[in-house]
């Protein structure tokens, strides 16, 4: 099964080797037939503490790193 790759914006880098990324997606509502936006926060592993708030990053699913971290940073999308 392929690993999930998502793209989002860093909103927090306060934890050591951790960042919080908000991923926004758009989809059409099945009944109302209008476009709906949803946001979800992911806790992501950042080995070098190299990302700051506002950076656009690509993240990939990985094995569990801690209780809430299940993603790693793939690359910077500047």
Buried (B, 14 or more C-beta within 10 A) or exposed (E): EEEEEBBBBBBBBEBEBBBBBEBEEEEEEEEEEEEEEEEEEBBBBBEEEEBEEEBEBBBBBBEEBEEEBBBBBBEEEE
